Amino acid sequence: MSSIFRYDSPLMRFMMLITNLICLNILWLLCCIPVVTAGAATKAMYFVVFQYITKQDDAVIKPFFRAFRENFRSVTAIWILNLLIGAALAAEFLYMSHGAEVWLKVCFGVILFIYGGASAWLYPLLGRYDAPVKQTVLNSFTFSTRYLFTTAIMTALHAVPIVLAVMRPDVFWKISIVWLIGGFSLTAYLNGRIILSVLKTLEGKQPTEE
């Protein structure tokens, strides 16, 4: 019985994971309040997630703020551009929802998938590698089209709260407490697990260039 409560037992590791995800989720939400800092906060969240998954560090607060400060200006600039493009695509979506040619909807769907997929890869790559932001942006587009299945899963996980808020707002508000407590960090953790297998393969082939 005493072995169950050892620090390295599966139960204690699971409890530590839940605690860390809750703490990480709260930090992320607080740092996203100014909106313009959401990009740096998301990068920092993925940095902590990768540190935990690879068992390099179990801490949350210090690694989060260290990653949050690193390359803050360049990451924030990319985030603002990312946000403006997303707002433009959202406006176009609302326009097309009132009626548009089928081929236009198909083209828009492809553009939306490329944008969503690249965005899903961007912040994990920023959190994983200490590389120039411009190069990381290019890599996010490359990986999103190269690993379509992984991209589709990551994009779907990110889209869950958005789809619920648009399609079923009643359900979204009923379970909104889940996202406030740990939903966003859990999504990052699941994405981290999915993406790490791909990244480790690349790191094994070309650890510097990739």
C-alpha positions in Angstrom: 0.0 0.0 0.0 2.8 2.4 0.9 4.3 2.0 -2.6 1.2 3.6 -4.1 2.0 6.9 -2.4 5.7 6.9 -3.4 6.8 10.0 -5.3 7.4 8.0 -8.5 4.4 5.8 -8.3 1.8 5.9 -11.2 -0.8 7.4 -8.9 1.4 10.2 -7.6 2.7 11.0 -11.1 -0.9 11.2 -12.3 -1.9 13.5 -9.4 1.2 15.7 -10.1 0.2 15.9 -13.7 -3.3 17.1 -12.9 -1.9 19.6 -10.4 0.6 20.9 -12.9 -2.0 21.2 -15.7 -4.3 23.2 -13.4 -1.5 25.5 -12.4 -0.3 25.9 -16.0 -3.9 26.6 -17.2 -4.3 29.4 -14.6 -1.0 30.9 -15.5 -1.8 30.8 -19.2 -5.3 32.4 -18.7 -3.8 35.2 -16.6 -1.1 35.9 -19.1 -3.7 35.9 -21.9 -5.8 38.7 -20.4 -4.0 41.5 -22.2 -4.6 39.6 -25.4 -1.4 40.8 -27.0 0.6 38.5 -24.7 -1.3 35.4 -25.6 1.3 34.3 -28.1 4.1 34.4 -25.6 1.9 32.7 -23.0 1.0 29.9 -25.4 4.7 29.4 -26.3 5.6 29.2 -22.6 2.8 26.7 -22.0 4.2 24.4 -24.6 7.7 24.8 -23.2 6.5 23.6 -19.8 4.5 20.8 -21.4 7.5 19.5 -23.3 9.7 19.8 -20.2 7.3 17.7 -18.3 6.7 15.0 -21.0 10.4 14.5 -21.5 10.9 14.5 -17.7 13.4 17.3 -17.9 11.6 19.4 -15.3 8.5 19.0 -13.1 8.3 22.7 -12.2 5.7 25.0 -13.8 5.9 28.6 -12.6 9.7 29.4 -13.1 10.0 27.6 -16.5 6.8 29.3 -17.7 7.9 32.8 -17.0 11.4 32.1 -18.3 10.0 31.0 -21.6 7.4 33.8 -21.5 10.2 36.4 -21.4 12.4 34.8 -24.1 11.9 36.3 -27.5 8.9 38.1 -26.2 8.8 40.9 -28.8 9.2 38.7 -31.9 6.7 36.1 -30.6 4.2 38.8 -29.8 4.6 40.4 -33.3 3.9 37.0 -34.9 1.0 36.5 -32.6 -0.6 39.9 -33.5 -0.2 39.0 -37.2 -1.7 35.6 -36.5 -4.6 37.2 -34.7 -5.3 39.7 -37.6 -5.3 36.9 -40.2 -7.6 34.9 -38.0 -10.0 37.8 -37.6 -10.0 38.3 -41.4 -10.8 34.6 -42.0 -13.5 34.7 -39.4 -15.1 37.7 -41.1 -14.9 35.9 -44.4 -16.5 32.8 -42.9 -19.4 34.9 -41.7 -19.8 36.3 -45.2 -19.7 32.9 -46.8 -22.2 31.5 -44.4 -24.9 33.7 -45.9 -24.4 32.0 -49.3 -21.5 31.5 -51.7 -20.5 29.3 -54.6 -19.4 25.8 -53.6 -16.0 26.1 -55.2 -15.4 29.3 -53.1 -16.3 27.4 -50.0 -13.9 24.6 -50.9 -11.1 27.0 -51.5 -11.8 28.8 -48.3 -11.9 25.5 -46.4 -8.4 24.7 -47.8 -7.1 28.1 -46.8 -8.6 27.8 -43.3 -7.1 24.3 -42.8 -3.6 25.6 -43.8 -3.9 28.5 -41.5 -5.3 26.4 -38.6 -2.7 23.7 -39.1 0.2 26.1 -39.3 -1.0 27.9 -36.2 -1.4 24.5 -34.4 2.3 23.7 -35.1 3.7 27.2 -34.6 3.5 27.6 -30.8 4.7 24.0 -30.0 7.7 24.6 -32.3 8.4 27.9 -30.5 8.2 26.2 -27.2 10.4 23.2 -28.3 13.2 24.9 -30.1 15.4 28.0 -29.5 15.3 29.0 -33.2 14.7 32.3 -35.1 11.0 33.0 -35.1 10.9 33.6 -38.9 12.4 30.1 -39.5 9.9 28.6 -37.0 7.0 30.1 -38.9 8.3 28.6 -42.1 8.7 25.2 -40.4 5.2 25.4 -39.1 3.8 25.6 -42.6 6.1 22.8 -43.8 5.2 20.4 -41.0 1.5 21.2 -41.2 1.4 20.0 -44.8 4.0 17.3 -44.4 2.2 15.5 -41.5 -1.4 16.0 -42.4 -2.8 13.4 -40.0 -1.0 14.9 -37.1 -2.1 18.3 -38.2 -5.7 17.3 -38.4 -5.8 15.8 -34.9 -4.1 18.9 -33.4 -6.4 21.3 -35.2 -9.4 19.3 -34.1 -8.4 19.5 -30.5 -7.9 23.2 -30.7 -11.2 23.6 -32.5 -13.3 21.8 -29.8 -14.1 24.9 -27.7 -14.6 27.2 -30.7 -17.0 24.8 -32.4 -19.0 24.3 -29.2 -19.2 28.0 -28.6 -20.5 28.6 -32.2 -22.6 25.5 -32.7 -23.8 24.7 -29.2 -23.3 27.7 -26.9 -25.6 26.2 -24.3 -23.3 23.1 -23.9 -20.2 25.3 -24.1 -21.3 27.4 -21.1 -22.3 24.3 -19.1 -18.8 22.9 -19.4 -16.9 26.2 -19.5 -15.6 25.4 -16.0 -13.6 22.6 -17.5 -11.7 25.0 -19.8 -11.2 27.5 -16.9 -9.7 24.8 -14.7 -7.5 22.9 -17.1 -9.0 22.5 -20.6 -6.4 24.6 -22.4 -3.4 23.1 -20.8 -4.8 19.6 -21.3 -5.2 20.3 -25.0 -1.6 21.5 -25.0 -0.5 18.4 -23.2 -2.3 16.0 -25.6 -0.9 17.9 -28.6 2.5 17.8 -27.0 2.2 14.0 -26.7 1.1 13.7 -30.4 3.7 16.1 -31.8 6.7 14.9 -29.8 6.8 11.5 -31.7 7.2 13.4 -34.9 9.7 15.9 -33.5 11.9 13.2 -31.9 12.1 11.4 -35.3 13.3 14.7 -36.9 15.7 15.4 -34.1 17.2 12.0 -34.5 17.8 12.6 -38.2 19.0 16.2 -38.1 19.2 17.6 -34.5 20.6 21.0 -35.6 18.7 21.9 -38.8 15.3 20.6 -37.7 
